[in-house]
Amino acid sequence: MRLVTYSQNGASSIGLELDDGILDLPAAASNFGSDFHLEDGFPNKMMDLLKTDSGVEKAREIQSGYNELPEEKRPPLISRDTVKYRAPINRPGKIVALGLNYKDHIEETGRDVPDFPVIFAKFPSSVADPDEEIPIPQVTEQLDWEVELGIVIGTNCKNVTEDDALDYVAGYTIINDLSARDLQNDDGQWIRGKSLDGLCPMGPCIVTTDELGTANNLKMHTKVNGTIKQESTTANLLFGVQEIVSYLSKSFTLEAGDIIATGTPSGVGFARDPPEFLKPGDEVELYIEGIGKLRNKII
């Protein structure tokens, strides 16, 4: 199931991305009858859907109900060309990110392989939409790209085992962990250089775990102006999805709608010879197999 947040004619909603278009979830729940209703009405925000008991399951029932209808009785879908895709969750409660989680990236940075996940945070205000133009913040001259698999937490959890971890994951999205390298170096820690406005493009959708499972072998790449800069697979993760969720949940509660960025492979700009950084006019495209593409222009 592919869940999207979108806007059309000034109004935002959530929907299911199907082969031929988008099925608006609140409208479908209303049209399909009481069996598809939620107690407090069907939400039009992804965060509210995730926080609602059985919200994602009800969305799955709506998709099944749509598929079971004869084609002539199906409600019309919304054309993708008429909407603007938004970040699936525009203000997550937390964005927890991992550094040094691909061995090839560790090698290119000259760091030692960590014994446990290296974590930091990005502020929720750094989230940007698919296709949104990203201004280079005035405080940096070294803006860098990072393709990352994003884990979307679906149910609050604390102290979960690796075996149970996937039960608390709603699905996956794509994160561009844009990074101001000069600020990282100046500060000696990462939060400012990772949290400037616009430095967390996210999307284009959330793909649920029933489709991607542990997401442990997905091809991924970054292109800048059509040239591949990063190319890898999630099979190269040092710490996998279940291990990450379990590890983090032992330190703090993970809540529905929280995002975990799982780290980036080799090919980042600062590690190149000579170093490369994003400049106005650059087009950045991230791809993760099974999820899609996340594009942004730098201005």
Residue pairs with C-beta under 8 A, 6 or more apart in sequence:
1 16
1 56
1 59
1 60
1 63
1 171
1 207
1 208
1 210
1 211
2 16
2 17
2 18
2 205
2 206
2 207
2 208
2 211
3 14
3 15
3 16
3 17
3 46
3 49
3 56
3 59
3 88
3 171
3 205
3 206
3 207
3 208
4 14
4 15
4 16
4 17
4 22
4 85
4 88
4 204
4 205
4 206
5 12
5 13
5 14
5 45
5 46
5 85
5 86
5 87
5 88
5 89
5 90
6 12
6 13
6 14
6 15
6 22
6 78
6 83
6 84
6 85
6 86
7 13
7 83
7 84
7 86
8 78
8 82
8 83
8 84
12 44
12 45
12 86
13 24
13 25
13 26
13 27
13 44
14 24
14 25
14 26
14 43
14 44
14 45
14 46
14 49
15 22
15 23
15 24
15 25
15 78
16 22
16 23
16 25
16 28
16 59
16 62
16 63
16 66
17 80
17 205
18 63
18 66
18 77
20 77
21 77
21 78
21 79
21 80
22 77
22 78
22 79
22 80
22 83
23 62
23 63
23 66
23 75
23 77
23 78
24 78
25 42
25 44
25 49
25 59
25 62
26 41
26 42
26 43
26 44
27 75
28 36
28 62
28 65
28 66
28 75
29 36
29 37
29 38
29 42
29 58
29 62
30 37
30 42
31 75
32 62
32 65
32 66
35 61
36 42
36 58
36 61
36 62
36 65
38 52
38 54
38 55
38 58
40 52
42 58
43 49
43 52
43 55
46 88
46 89
46 206
46 257
47 89
47 91
47 92
47 256
47 257
48 55
49 55
49 56
49 59
50 56
50 89
50 152
50 153
50 154
50 170
50 256
50 257
51 256
51 257
56 154
56 170
56 208
60 208
60 210
66 74
66 75
84 129
84 131
85 129
85 130
85 131
85 203
85 204
85 205
86 129
86 130
86 203
87 127
87 128
87 129
87 130
87 201
87 202
87 203
88 152
88 173
88 202
88 203
88 205
88 206
89 127
89 152
89 202
89 257
89 259
90 127
90 129
91 124
91 125
91 127
92 124
92 127
92 257
92 258
92 259
93 124
93 255
93 257
93 258
94 121
94 124
94 254
94 255
94 258
94 259
95 121
95 122
95 123
95 124
95 126
95 127
95 200
95 258
95 259
95 260
95 261
96 119
96 120
96 121
96 248
96 258
96 259
96 260
96 261
97 119
97 120
97 121
97 122
97 148
97 177
97 194
97 260
97 261
97 263
98 117
98 118
98 119
98 239
98 244
98 260
98 261
98 262
98 263
99 118
99 119
99 120
99 190
99 263
100 106
100 109
100 111
100 113
100 114
100 118
100 238
100 263
101 117
101 118
101 237
101 238
101 239
101 262
101 263
101 264
102 232
102 236
102 237
102 238
102 263
102 264
102 265
102 266
103 113
103 236
103 238
104 232
104 236
104 265
104 266
105 263
105 264
105 265
105 266
105 268
105 271
106 112
106 113
106 114
106 238
107 266
108 266
108 267
108 268
108 271
109 271
113 238
114 238
116 239
116 247
117 239
117 243
117 244
117 247
117 248
119 248
120 189
120 190
120 191
120 194
121 191
121 194
121 195
122 177
122 191
122 194
122 195
122 199
122 200
122 261
123 191
123 195
125 195
125 197
126 194
126 195
126 196
126 197
126 198
126 199
126 200
127 200
127 201
127 202
128 134
128 198
128 199
128 200
128 201
128 202
128 296
129 201
129 202
129 203
130 201
130 202
130 203
130 204
130 294
130 295
130 296
131 295
131 296
131 297
132 198
132 201
132 296
133 296
133 297
133 298
133 299
134 178
134 198
134 199
134 201
134 296
134 297
134 298
134 299
135 198
135 298
135 299
136 143
136 278
136 279
136 280
136 298
136 299
137 143
137 180
137 196
137 197
137 198
137 199
139 180
139 183
139 196
140 180
140 181
140 182
140 183
140 193
140 196
141 182
141 277
142 180
142 181
142 182
142 269
142 270
142 275
142 277
143 178
143 179
143 180
143 181
143 277
143 278
143 298
144 178
144 179
144 180
144 181
144 268
144 269
144 270
144 277
144 278
145 176
145 178
145 222
145 224
145 229
145 230
145 268
145 269
145 278
145 284
145 286
146 176
146 177
146 178
146 179
146 222
146 230
146 264
146 268
147 174
147 175
147 176
147 220
147 221
147 222
147 230
147 264
147 265
147 286
147 287
147 288
148 174
148 175
148 176
148 177
148 261
148 262
148 263
148 264
149 172
149 174
149 175
149 215
149 218
149 220
149 234
149 237
149 241
149 261
149 262
149 288
150 172
150 173
150 174
150 175
150 202
150 259
150 260
150 261
150 262
151 169
151 172
151 241
151 244
151 245
151 259
151 260
151 262
152 169
152 170
152 171
152 172
152 173
152 206
152 257
152 258
152 259
153 168
153 169
153 170
153 245
153 254
153 255
153 256
153 257
153 258
153 259
153 260
154 168
154 169
154 170
154 171
154 256
155 167
155 168
155 170
155 256
156 168
156 253
156 254
156 255
156 256
157 165
157 168
157 245
157 249
157 253
157 254
158 249
158 252
158 253
158 254
159 249
159 250
160 167
160 168
160 245
160 246
160 249
161 246
162 242
162 243
162 245
162 246
163 242
164 246
165 241
165 242
165 243
165 245
165 246
165 249
166 209
166 213
166 214
166 241
166 242
166 245
168 245
168 249
168 254
169 209
169 241
169 245
170 206
170 208
170 209
170 256
171 206
171 207
171 208
171 209
171 211
171 212
172 206
172 207
172 209
172 212
172 215
172 288
172 291
173 202
173 203
173 205
173 206
173 207
173 259
173 291
174 202
174 203
174 204
174 286
174 287
174 288
174 291
174 292
174 293
174 294
175 200
175 201
175 202
175 259
175 261
176 200
176 201
176 202
176 284
176 286
176 294
176 296
177 194
177 199
177 200
177 261
177 264
178 194
178 198
178 199
178 200
178 201
178 278
179 190
179 193
179 194
179 199
179 268
180 192
180 193
180 194
180 196
180 199
181 193
181 269
181 270
181 277
182 193
183 192
183 193
183 196
184 190
184 192
184 193
184 194
187 193
200 261
201 294
201 296
202 259
202 294
203 294
204 291
204 292
204 293
204 294
205 291
205 292
207 290
207 291
211 290
212 218
212 290
212 291
214 240
214 241
214 242
215 234
215 241
215 290
216 234
216 235
216 237
216 240
216 241
217 233
217 234
217 235
218 233
218 234
218 288
218 289
218 290
218 291
219 232
219 233
219 287
219 288
219 289
220 230
220 231
220 232
220 233
220 234
220 265
220 286
220 287
220 288
220 289
221 228
221 229
221 230
221 231
221 232
221 286
221 287
222 228
222 229
222 230
222 231
222 267
222 284
222 285
222 286
222 287
223 229
223 284
223 285
223 286
223 287
224 276
224 278
224 282
224 283
224 284
224 285
225 282
225 283
226 283
226 285
229 267
229 268
229 269
229 276
230 264
230 265
230 266
230 267
230 268
231 265
231 267
232 265
232 266
232 267
234 240
234 262
234 288
236 265
237 262
237 263
238 263
239 247
239 262
241 262
244 260
244 262
245 254
245 260
248 254
248 260
254 260
269 275
269 276
269 277
269 278
270 277
278 284
278 298
279 298
280 298
280 299
281 297
281 298
281 299
282 297
282 298
283 295
283 296
283 297
283 298
284 295
284 296
284 297
284 298
285 293
285 294
285 295
286 293
286 294
286 295
287 293
287 294
